[in-house]
Amino acid sequence: MTAEDPHGRLDDDHYPAYTTGRAAELLGTTPSFLRAVEQARLITPQRSAGGHRRYSRHQLRIAARARELADHGTSIEAACRIAILEGRLEQAHRVNTEQHRRNDEPANPTAAA
């Protein structure tokens, strides 16, 4: 935490810092695109106390992938499904890598010394 960021949120990839307008601007798209990817259940923005959508950097990266696919002619629904499956595959790779790392560790670390 710093004086500029007393709650430590600037480094939080999941902090819902962006309004719909700002998120659309950062992605180079429209608010309706963001609503479409939300409707396709790719991302679920949090809501402010006033009920306005708020997006995190993590969500914007996911939406950016869907936009990239849509820009190449993939329907929004298909682009969202692809992005969801890519996320699941990435998670499976992380779990697999972690499991291999655990399997490669000695069963009893004191016995190896």
N, CA and C of each residue as an Amber inpcrd file, in Angstrom:
protein
   339
   0.8320000  -1.1800000   0.0000000   0.0000000   0.0000000   0.0000000
   0.8780000   1.2450000   0.0000000   0.4370000   2.2340000  -0.7150000
   1.1550000   3.4960000  -0.7740000   0.1900000   4.6320000  -0.4760000
   0.7330000   5.8380000  -0.3600000  -0.1130000   7.0030000  -0.1240000
  -1.0600000   7.2220000  -1.2950000  -0.5800000   6.9300000  -2.5140000
  -1.4180000   7.1020000  -3.7010000  -2.4620000   6.0050000  -3.8350000
  -2.1910000   4.8420000  -3.2580000  -3.0670000   3.6790000  -3.3760000
  -3.2480000   3.0600000  -1.9840000  -4.0010000   3.7280000  -1.0990000
  -4.0800000   3.2710000   0.2890000  -4.7200000   1.9000000   0.4760000
  -5.4650000   1.4230000  -0.4780000  -6.1120000   0.1100000  -0.3590000
  -5.3800000  -0.9810000  -1.1320000  -4.2810000  -0.6630000  -1.7990000
  -3.5140000  -1.6590000  -2.5370000  -4.2210000  -2.2040000  -3.7550000
  -5.0680000  -1.4160000  -4.3980000  -5.8780000  -1.9090000  -5.5040000
  -5.2230000  -1.7540000  -6.8710000  -4.2250000  -0.9150000  -6.9990000
  -3.6230000  -0.6810000  -8.3140000  -2.9790000  -1.9360000  -8.8860000
  -2.4980000  -2.7980000  -8.0270000  -1.8720000  -4.0350000  -8.4940000
  -2.8410000  -5.2060000  -8.5590000  -4.0910000  -4.9950000  -8.1450000
  -5.0820000  -6.0670000  -8.1230000  -5.6960000  -6.2170000  -9.5100000
  -5.3510000  -7.3000000 -10.1830000  -5.8130000  -7.5770000 -11.5440000
  -7.3280000  -7.7930000 -11.6140000  -7.9320000  -8.0770000 -10.4840000
  -9.3590000  -8.3760000 -10.4560000 -10.1940000  -7.2390000  -9.8700000
  -9.5680000  -6.1340000  -9.5510000 -10.3030000  -4.9880000  -9.0140000
 -11.1100000  -4.3340000 -10.1350000 -12.4120000  -4.1600000  -9.9370000
 -13.2720000  -3.6040000 -10.9980000 -13.1190000  -2.0830000 -11.1100000
 -12.0870000  -1.6560000 -11.7880000 -11.7390000  -0.2400000 -11.8370000
 -12.3100000   0.5160000 -13.0290000 -12.7760000  -0.1730000 -14.0540000
 -13.1250000   0.4900000 -15.3090000 -14.6310000   0.5270000 -15.5610000
 -15.1110000   1.7080000 -15.9000000 -16.5070000   1.8640000 -16.3000000
 -16.6870000   1.2480000 -17.6820000 -17.9160000   1.0870000 -18.0860000
 -18.2020000   0.5240000 -19.4060000 -17.5880000   1.3850000 -20.5070000
 -17.7530000   2.6890000 -20.4000000 -17.2050000   3.5810000 -21.4240000
 -15.7000000   3.5090000 -21.5130000 -15.0350000   3.5310000 -20.3700000
 -13.5650000   3.4670000 -20.3550000 -13.0850000   2.0960000 -20.8420000
 -13.7620000   1.0290000 -20.4240000 -13.3860000  -0.3210000 -20.8570000
 -13.5150000  -0.4310000 -22.3750000 -14.6140000   0.0660000 -22.9240000
 -14.8140000   0.0200000 -24.3750000 -13.7380000   0.8280000 -25.0920000
 -13.4000000   1.9640000 -24.5360000 -12.3480000   2.8040000 -25.1250000
 -11.0050000   2.0770000 -25.1310000 -10.6640000   1.4500000 -24.0190000
  -9.3930000   0.7170000 -23.9250000  -9.3350000  -0.4460000 -24.9170000
 -10.4760000  -1.0850000 -25.1570000 -10.5290000  -2.2210000 -26.0850000
 -10.7050000  -1.7830000 -27.5350000 -11.0170000  -0.5170000 -27.7370000
 -11.2600000  -0.0380000 -29.0910000 -12.5620000  -0.5990000 -29.6530000
 -13.5510000  -0.7090000 -28.7940000 -14.8360000  -1.2730000 -29.2020000
 -15.9650000  -0.4100000 -28.6550000 -17.1500000  -0.9580000 -28.5860000
 -18.3070000  -0.2090000 -28.1160000 -18.8530000  -0.8220000 -26.8280000
 -19.6100000  -0.0540000 -26.0690000 -20.2610000  -0.6230000 -24.8900000
 -21.1790000  -1.7940000 -25.2500000 -21.7840000  -1.7610000 -26.4330000
 -22.6620000  -2.8690000 -26.8180000 -21.8700000  -4.1730000 -26.9830000
 -20.6100000  -4.0970000 -27.4130000 -19.7750000  -5.2980000 -27.4950000
 -19.5870000  -5.8760000 -26.0930000 -19.3060000  -5.0120000 -25.1250000
 -19.1250000  -5.4870000 -23.7550000 -20.4060000  -6.1250000 -23.2130000
 -21.5400000  -5.5490000 -23.5270000 -22.7990000  -6.1530000 -23.0970000
 -23.0140000  -7.5040000 -23.7860000 -22.5890000  -7.6140000 -25.0490000
 -22.7350000  -8.8750000 -25.7880000 -21.8770000  -9.9760000 -25.1770000
 -20.6370000  -9.6570000 -24.7990000 -19.7840000 -10.6970000 -24.2000000
 -20.2570000 -11.0310000 -22.7930000 -20.8910000 -10.0740000 -22.1480000
 -21.5040000 -10.3740000 -20.8500000 -22.7000000 -11.3030000 -21.0450000
 -23.5300000 -11.0190000 -22.0310000 -24.6990000 -11.8570000 -22.3150000
 -24.2710000 -13.2730000 -22.7010000 -23.1280000 -13.3940000 -23.3820000
 -22.5970000 -14.7060000 -23.7600000 -21.8900000 -15.3860000 -22.5860000
 -21.8790000 -14.7260000 -21.4480000 -21.3000000 -15.2360000 -20.1910000
 -19.7930000 -15.4290000 -20.2510000 -19.1440000 -14.6180000 -21.0830000
 -17.6820000 -14.6500000 -21.1080000 -17.1360000 -13.9540000 -19.8740000
 -17.7020000 -12.8070000 -19.5650000 -17.2990000 -12.0600000 -18.3770000
 -18.5570000 -11.5910000 -17.6520000 -18.4210000 -11.3800000 -16.3650000
 -19.5210000 -10.8490000 -15.5590000 -18.9810000  -9.6710000 -14.7730000
 -19.2520000  -8.4580000 -15.2420000 -18.7350000  -7.2970000 -14.5230000
 -19.3960000  -7.1540000 -13.1640000 -18.6630000  -6.5660000 -12.2390000
 -19.2640000  -6.2520000 -10.9500000 -20.1100000  -5.0020000 -11.1210000
 -20.9190000  -4.7130000 -10.1520000 -21.7750000  -3.5320000 -10.1970000
 -21.3770000  -2.5710000  -9.0860000 -21.3920000  -1.2930000  -9.4220000
 -21.1210000  -0.2610000  -8.4220000 -22.3430000  -0.1350000  -7.5150000
 -22.2200000   0.6610000  -6.4720000 -23.3490000   0.8880000  -5.5670000
 -24.5460000   1.4500000  -6.3310000 -24.2850000   2.2050000  -7.3910000
 -25.3560000   2.7650000  -8.2080000 -25.8490000   1.8390000  -9.3050000
 -25.2960000   0.6220000  -9.3930000 -25.7420000  -0.3560000 -10.3710000
 -25.0100000  -0.3160000 -11.7090000 -23.9560000   0.4930000 -11.8000000
 -23.2080000   0.5930000 -13.0520000 -22.1800000  -0.5330000 -13.1560000
 -21.9630000  -1.0070000 -14.3770000 -20.9880000  -2.0760000 -14.6120000
 -19.5660000  -1.5550000 -14.3670000 -18.7470000  -2.4370000 -13.7780000
 -17.3300000  -2.1420000 -13.5600000 -16.5240000  -3.3720000 -13.9670000
 -15.4640000  -3.1250000 -14.7430000 -14.6460000  -4.2130000 -15.2920000
 -13.2360000  -4.1770000 -14.7120000 -12.6510000  -5.3470000 -14.5640000
 -11.2710000  -5.4660000 -14.0950000 -10.3290000  -5.6180000 -15.2970000
  -9.0460000  -5.4500000 -15.0480000  -8.0480000  -5.6640000 -16.1140000
  -8.1090000  -7.1040000 -16.6110000  -8.3000000  -8.0400000 -15.7030000
  -8.4050000  -9.4520000 -16.0850000  -9.5660000  -9.6540000 -17.0610000
 -10.7130000  -9.0840000 -16.7520000 -11.8700000  -9.2080000 -17.6270000
 -11.6270000  -8.5350000 -18.9730000 -10.9230000  -7.4220000 -18.9630000
 -10.6460000  -6.7280000 -20.2240000  -9.7260000  -7.5470000 -21.1240000
  -8.7820000  -8.2650000 -20.5370000  -7.9200000  -9.1420000 -21.3480000
  -8.7420000 -10.2440000 -22.0030000  -9.6870000 -10.8130000 -21.2680000
 -10.5380000 -11.8610000 -21.8180000 -11.4160000 -11.2970000 -22.9300000
 -12.0060000 -10.1460000 -22.6860000 -12.8520000  -9.5020000 -23.7060000
 -12.0250000  -9.1260000 -24.9290000 -10.7760000  -8.7200000 -24.7190000
  -9.9000000  -8.3650000 -25.8410000  -9.6490000  -9.5770000 -26.7290000
  -9.5230000 -10.7500000 -26.1380000  -9.3300000 -11.9690000 -26.9340000
 -10.5720000 -12.2430000 -27.7800000 -11.7440000 -12.0810000 -27.1890000
 -12.9790000 -12.2890000 -27.9480000 -13.0790000 -11.2660000 -29.0770000
 -12.6750000 -10.0360000 -28.7960000 -12.7200000  -9.0090000 -29.8400000
 -11.7630000  -9.3540000 -30.9740000 -10.5880000  -9.8520000 -30.6310000
  -9.6140000 -10.2540000 -31.6490000 -10.2170000 -11.3240000 -32.5660000
 -10.8570000 -12.3030000 -31.9830000 -11.4810000 -13.3630000 -32.7730000
 -12.6290000 -12.8060000 -33.6210000 -13.4430000 -11.9440000 -33.0260000
 -14.5590000 -11.3440000 -33.7590000 -14.0690000 -10.4820000 -34.9100000
 -12.9520000  -9.7940000 -34.6960000 -12.3800000  -8.9540000 -35.7600000
 -11.9330000  -9.7850000 -36.9590000 -11.6820000 -11.0830000 -36.7330000
 -11.2710000 -11.9710000 -37.8180000 -12.4570000 -12.7560000 -38.3920000
 -13.6730000 -12.3070000 -38.0680000 -14.8480000 -12.9070000 -38.6880000
 -15.5990000 -13.9360000 -37.8730000 -15.1420000 -14.2320000 -36.6770000
 -15.8360000 -15.1850000 -35.8190000 -17.0200000 -14.4820000 -35.1670000
 -18.1590000 -15.1470000 -35.0960000 -19.3080000 -14.5340000 -34.4240000
 -18.9560000 -14.2750000 -32.9600000 -19.6350000 -13.3140000 -32.3440000
 -19.3450000 -12.9910000 -30.9420000 -19.5840000 -14.2040000 -30.0500000
 -20.6680000 -14.9280000 -30.3060000 -20.9660000 -16.1070000 -29.4900000
 -19.8550000 -17.1450000 -29.5910000 -19.4020000 -17.4120000 -30.8120000
 -18.3230000 -18.3840000 -31.0110000 -17.0100000 -17.8640000 -30.4250000
 -16.7460000 -16.5770000 -30.5910000 -15.5200000 -15.9810000 -30.0440000
 -15.5050000 -16.1170000 -28.5240000 -16.6490000 -15.9120000 -27.9040000
 -16.7280000 -16.0490000 -26.4470000 -16.5110000 -17.4980000 -26.0290000
 -17.0900000 -18.4200000 -26.7640000 -16.9100000 -19.8370000 -26.4380000
 -15.4410000 -20.2430000 -26.5850000 -14.7980000 -19.7770000 -27.6310000
 -13.3800000 -20.0630000 -27.8350000 -12.5560000 -19.4940000 -26.6880000
 -12.8290000 -18.2490000 -26.3110000 -12.0870000 -17.6170000 -25.2170000
 -12.2910000 -18.3730000 -23.9040000 -13.5080000 -18.8400000 -23.6590000
 -13.7790000 -19.6360000 -22.4530000 -12.9660000 -20.9210000 -22.4790000
 -12.9760000 -21.6200000 -23.6110000 -12.2300000 -22.8810000 -23.7170000
 -10.7240000 -22.6580000 -23.6110000 -10.2280000 -21.5720000 -24.1870000
  -8.8020000 -21.2530000 -24.0540000  -8.4350000 -21.0140000 -22.5960000
  -9.3150000 -20.3310000 -21.8670000  -9.0720000 -20.1050000 -20.4420000
  -9.0400000 -21.3990000 -19.6600000  -9.9440000 -22.3010000 -19.9830000
  -9.9560000 -23.6030000 -19.3090000  -8.7030000 -24.4020000 -19.6260000
  -8.2680000 -24.3500000 -20.8740000  -7.0490000 -25.0570000 -21.2680000
  -5.8330000 -24.4870000 -20.5420000  -5.7640000 -23.1700000 -20.4560000
  -4.6580000 -22.5290000 -19.7390000  -4.6460000 -22.9510000 -18.2730000
  -5.8150000 -22.9850000 -17.6520000  -5.9110000 -23.4190000 -16.2560000
  -5.4810000 -24.8810000 -16.1150000  -5.8930000 -25.7350000 -17.0310000
  -5.5030000 -27.1440000 -16.9850000  -3.9900000 -27.2950000 -17.1120000
  -3.3770000 -26.4890000 -17.9690000  -1.9180000 -26.5180000 -18.1100000
  -1.2370000 -26.1070000 -16.8070000  -1.7770000 -25.0750000 -16.1440000
  -1.1910000 -24.6460000 -14.8680000  -1.2860000 -25.7490000 -13.8200000
  -2.4550000 -26.3890000 -13.7340000  -2.6510000 -27.4720000 -12.7710000
  -1.7070000 -28.6310000 -13.0950000  -1.5990000 -28.9790000 -14.3720000
  -0.7240000 -30.0640000 -14.7990000   0.7360000 -29.7610000 -14.4540000
   1.1660000 -28.5400000 -14.7250000   2.5400000 -28.1350000 -14.4200000
   2.8050000 -28.2110000 -12.9260000   1.8560000 -27.7370000 -12.1340000
   1.9980000 -27.7930000 -10.6760000   2.0550000 -29.2320000 -10.1900000
   1.2410000 -30.0890000 -10.7520000   1.2410000 -31.4970000 -10.3510000
   2.5790000 -32.1590000 -10.7000000   3.1060000 -31.8620000 -11.8760000
   4.4140000 -32.4100000 -12.2590000   5.5040000 -31.9010000 -11.3250000
   5.4130000 -30.6270000 -10.9620000   6.4030000 -30.0670000 -10.0380000
   6.3390000 -30.7930000  -8.7010000   5.1430000 -31.0300000  -8.2060000
   4.9870000 -31.7490000  -6.9300000   5.5010000 -33.1770000  -7.0260000
   5.2500000 -33.8310000  -8.1580000   5.7020000 -35.2130000  -8.3340000
   7.2190000 -35.3010000  -8.4210000   7.8630000 -34.2340000  -8.8720000
   9.3130000 -34.2290000  -9.0060000  10.0270000 -33.9070000  -7.7000000
   9.2940000 -33.4210000  -6.6850000   9.9000000 -33.1140000  -5.3910000
  10.1370000 -34.4110000  -4.6220000  11.1760000 -34.4430000  -3.8330000
  11.3950000 -35.6410000  -2.9940000  10.2420000 -35.8080000  -2.0180000
   9.8550000 -37.0670000  -1.7600000   8.7450000 -37.3630000  -0.8560000
   9.0390000 -36.8900000   0.5560000  10.2810000 -37.0160000   0.9810000
  10.6870000 -36.5940000   2.3160000  11.8880000 -35.6850000   2.1690000
  11.7010000 -34.3710000   2.2200000  12.8150000 -33.4450000   1.9690000
  13.9870000 -33.6490000   2.9170000  13.7670000 -34.0730000   4.1390000
  14.8790000 -34.2730000   5.0720000  15.6970000 -35.5050000   4.7080000
  15.0860000 -36.4710000   4.0390000  15.7960000 -37.6890000   3.6400000
  16.7800000 -37.3870000   2.5220000  16.5210000 -36.3550000   1.7120000
  17.3920000 -36.0210000   0.6020000  18.6370000 -35.2970000   1.0780000
  18.6240000 -34.7760000   2.2800000  19.7670000 -34.0040000   2.8060000
  20.8780000 -34.8510000   3.2890000
